[in-house]
Amino acid sequence: MTVTNNVAALARELRRVTDNMLNLPEVELARSWVNAWDAVEQDITGALEELAAAADGKRVPAWKIGQKQRIVNALEALSEGMQEALGEFASTIQDVTLPNLLEQVDEMQKRMARAQLPLGAAVGYTFTQADKTAVTAIVRRVTEQIVSPLLELPAMVDQAMRRELVRGVILGENPNKVAARIIQATKDQFTGGYNRATVITRTEMHDAQRSAAQAFEEANSDIISGWVWVAALDKRTCRSCIAMHGTVHKPSEQLIDHHRGRCVRAPLVRPLKELGMRGSVDETPMQTGEEWFNTLPEGEKLKTLSGGAKNSASARSVLTALENGDLKFSDLSSLKTHDGWRAARHATTFKELEKKAARNAS
């Protein structure tokens, strides 16, 4: 038993709601990030050009770069800019985005559950609110996994930028070219801080959305028997998520997606007979990931397996193994552990898949 296409569409709507809630805070963070860099780029560039010109084709000692006052001042300004921007971003996520998201999850879970009930029963059914302890735990995790790491980012980015700056070696090159190369490498490290902030936030906010859904399901176990994994099934969807799409799980199980994973859990209502309800409902099941994959032309199957690459020998090998029965579709997803983070499902590597297919074929 699985959910219908209508319920799957509502689950994907919840995913879009989650993404959209993060868009505005991220735009504001990006604007602050760009402004912070623009304010100091000229100072760093000028200081590097001065050092390069004075070196007259010789190596500039790392200590000279690190002690150049214009560079010191610029790095301090960047660090302050990052701290201010991330502090505001973290506060918005914690105080505005998260509470709104939890409200949306509660509403969407009810809509998905009602969509599986006869009209008369759906209109009058009253759901139980999620346990306050569970909601408190979600808020605490957001603080631990988003707010705290974000506030630690400026020091990490500052160290990375300093490493790039002191790598400046003058070997007879044009001083301006040397400065340009170093400034770009330093800027890349600074931009990486923004990217890291958005990855952390999107990953953990989707986790918070799924945890809130789980709390709702467990509070309403009298009517909800489990949940169904719903993936986006678009060009960005990895083979792991496609393999998991449509799988049915117990309420106590977590949906442990990969970094920036967008998958959603849809509540699965108990059979009407078990609930003592009469009436008719749409019982047309949504496609599983495997069923959806099998409808694709061969070229699209290969691109899907390889993450967009058109010609991949490994993807063709895996596709052949799937068609021959040497691999199960579920083999495309693997559970992997991470230091300092929870376990997560990832696409099984081609190397692992080809080894398994060879073993099964022998």
SVG drawing of the C-alpha trace seen along z (x, -y; Angstrom):
<svg xmlns="http://www.w3.org/2000/svg" viewBox="-20 -50 84 68">
<polyline fill="none" stroke="black" stroke-width="0.4" points="0.0,0.0 1.2,-3.5 -0.1,-7.0 -1.8,-8.5 -0.5,-11.0 -2.6,-13.7 -0.9,-13.1 2.5,-12.9 1.8,-16.3 1.0,-17.8 4.2,-16.3 6.2,-18.0 4.3,-21.3 5.6,-21.0 9.1,-20.7 8.6,-23.8 7.3,-25.7 10.4,-24.7 12.7,-25.9 10.8,-29.1 10.9,-30.0 14.7,-29.9 15.0,-32.0 14.6,-35.4 17.0,-34.9 19.6,-33.5 19.2,-36.5 19.7,-38.9 22.8,-36.9 24.2,-36.9 23.7,-40.7 25.6,-41.2 28.3,-38.8 28.9,-40.6 28.9,-44.0 31.4,-42.9 33.8,-41.7 33.3,-44.7 34.2,-47.0 37.7,-45.5 38.6,-44.1 40.4,-47.2 42.4,-47.4 43.6,-43.8 44.3,-44.1 46.3,-47.3 48.3,-45.9 49.2,-42.8 50.2,-44.9 52.4,-47.0 54.1,-43.9 54.6,-42.4 56.1,-45.5 58.5,-46.0 59.6,-42.3 61.1,-43.0 60.5,-39.5 61.5,-37.8 59.5,-35.8 57.4,-37.8 57.8,-36.2 54.5,-35.0 55.1,-37.2 55.2,-40.3 51.8,-39.5 50.3,-38.6 51.6,-41.8 50.7,-44.2 48.4,-46.6 45.9,-47.2 45.5,-43.4 45.1,-43.0 42.5,-45.7 40.6,-44.2 40.5,-40.7 39.2,-42.2 36.5,-44.0 35.6,-40.8 35.4,-38.9 33.1,-41.5 31.0,-41.6 30.6,-37.8 29.7,-37.7 27.1,-40.4 25.6,-38.8 25.5,-35.3 24.1,-36.5 21.2,-38.2 20.7,-35.2 20.7,-32.7 18.3,-34.8 15.9,-35.0 16.1,-31.2 15.5,-30.5 12.9,-33.1 11.0,-33.5 11.6,-30.8 11.5,-27.8 8.2,-28.7 6.5,-29.4 7.8,-26.1 6.5,-24.1 3.1,-25.6 3.2,-24.8 4.2,-21.2 1.3,-20.7 -1.1,-22.1 0.3,-20.1 0.4,-16.8 -3.3,-17.3 -4.1,-18.0 -2.2,-14.9 -4.0,-12.7 -7.4,-14.1 -6.8,-13.5 -6.8,-9.8 -10.2,-9.9 -13.7,-10.0 -15.0,-13.5 -17.4,-13.4 -14.8,-11.9 -12.1,-14.2 -14.1,-17.4 -14.9,-16.6 -11.8,-14.7 -9.8,-16.3 -6.1,-15.5 -3.9,-15.4 -1.3,-18.1 2.3,-16.9 3.9,-16.3 5.5,-19.5 8.5,-17.6 9.1,-16.5 8.7,-20.1 11.1,-21.4 13.7,-18.8 13.4,-20.0 14.0,-23.6 17.0,-22.5 18.5,-20.6 18.2,-23.6 20.1,-25.6 22.8,-23.0 23.0,-22.1 22.4,-25.5 22.8,-28.4 26.0,-27.2 27.8,-26.1 26.9,-29.3 28.4,-31.4 31.6,-29.4 32.0,-29.9 33.7,-33.4 36.8,-32.0 37.0,-29.1 36.7,-31.3 39.2,-33.8 41.8,-31.0 41.2,-29.8 41.6,-33.3 44.8,-33.9 46.2,-30.6 45.6,-31.7 47.1,-35.2 50.4,-33.9 50.8,-31.5 51.7,-34.6 55.0,-33.7 56.6,-36.2 58.5,-34.4 59.2,-37.2 55.5,-37.5 53.7,-40.7 52.8,-42.0 49.2,-42.7 48.8,-39.2 50.2,-37.8 47.8,-40.0 44.9,-39.0 45.6,-35.3 45.9,-35.6 42.8,-37.8 40.7,-35.4 41.8,-32.4 41.1,-34.5 37.7,-35.5 36.9,-31.9 37.5,-31.0 35.3,-33.8 32.5,-32.8 32.9,-29.3 31.7,-30.5 28.4,-31.6 28.0,-28.4 28.7,-26.4 26.2,-28.4 23.4,-27.7 24.2,-24.0 24.1,-23.7 20.8,-25.6 18.9,-23.9 20.0,-20.5 19.0,-21.0 15.7,-22.9 14.6,-20.0 15.5,-17.7 13.4,-19.9 10.5,-19.7 10.7,-15.9 11.1,-15.6 8.0,-17.7 6.2,-15.4 7.3,-12.4 6.0,-14.1 2.6,-14.6 2.5,-11.0 3.4,-9.5 0.8,-11.8 -1.8,-10.4 -0.8,-6.8 -4.5,-5.8 -5.1,-6.9 -1.6,-6.9 0.2,-3.6 3.4,-4.9 4.9,-7.1 6.0,-7.0 9.2,-8.5 8.5,-11.1 11.3,-12.4 11.1,-15.3 11.7,-13.1 13.3,-15.9 16.7,-16.5 18.3,-17.2 17.1,-14.0 19.9,-11.6 19.6,-7.8 19.5,-7.2 16.4,-9.3 14.8,-7.8 15.4,-4.3 13.8,-5.4 10.8,-7.1 7.6,-5.2 9.1,-3.0 6.9,-2.6 8.3,-3.0 7.1,-2.9 6.4,-6.2 9.4,-5.6 11.8,-5.5 13.6,-8.7 13.9,-9.9 17.7,-10.3 18.4,-12.2 21.8,-13.4 23.2,-17.0 20.7,-19.4 18.3,-16.5 14.8,-17.6 12.8,-14.4 9.6,-14.5 7.7,-12.0 4.0,-11.6 1.7,-10.2 0.1,-6.9 -3.4,-6.5 -4.7,-3.1 -7.1,-1.2 -10.7,-2.6 -12.0,0.8 -9.5,0.8 -10.7,-2.7 -14.3,-1.7 -15.0,-4.3 -17.2,-4.0 -17.0,-5.9 -14.9,-6.1 -11.4,-7.6 -8.9,-7.8 -6.9,-4.7 -4.7,-5.2 -1.2,-4.7 1.7,-7.0 4.5,-5.4 7.5,-4.1 10.9,-5.3 11.6,-2.1 8.3,-2.3 9.0,-6.0 12.6,-5.1 11.3,-2.3 9.1,-4.7 12.2,-6.7 13.8,-6.3 17.2,-4.6 19.2,-7.9 17.3,-9.5 17.9,-6.4 21.6,-6.7 21.6,-10.5 19.6,-9.8 22.0,-7.2 25.0,-9.3 23.7,-12.5 23.3,-14.2 26.3,-12.9 25.3,-11.8 27.9,-9.1 29.0,-7.1 30.3,-3.6 29.7,-2.9 26.0,-4.1 25.5,-1.8 27.1,1.1 24.8,0.5 21.7,0.1 22.5,3.5 22.9,5.1 19.5,3.7 17.9,5.1 19.6,8.5 18.6,8.8 22.2,8.7 21.3,5.5 18.1,4.6 16.8,1.1 17.2,0.6 20.9,1.2 21.2,-2.3 20.9,-3.7 23.2,-3.1 23.2,-4.2 26.5,-5.8 27.9,-7.3 29.6,-10.7 31.9,-12.0 30.2,-14.8 26.9,-14.3 24.1,-11.7 24.0,-8.8 22.5,-9.6 21.4,-7.9 23.6,-8.5 23.9,-7.2 25.8,-4.0 29.0,-4.5 29.4,-3.0 32.4,-1.1 30.4,0.5 27.5,1.2 29.7,2.8 31.4,5.0 28.0,6.2 26.7,6.9 29.8,8.9 29.3,11.0 25.7,11.6 26.4,12.5 29.0,15.2"/>
</svg>
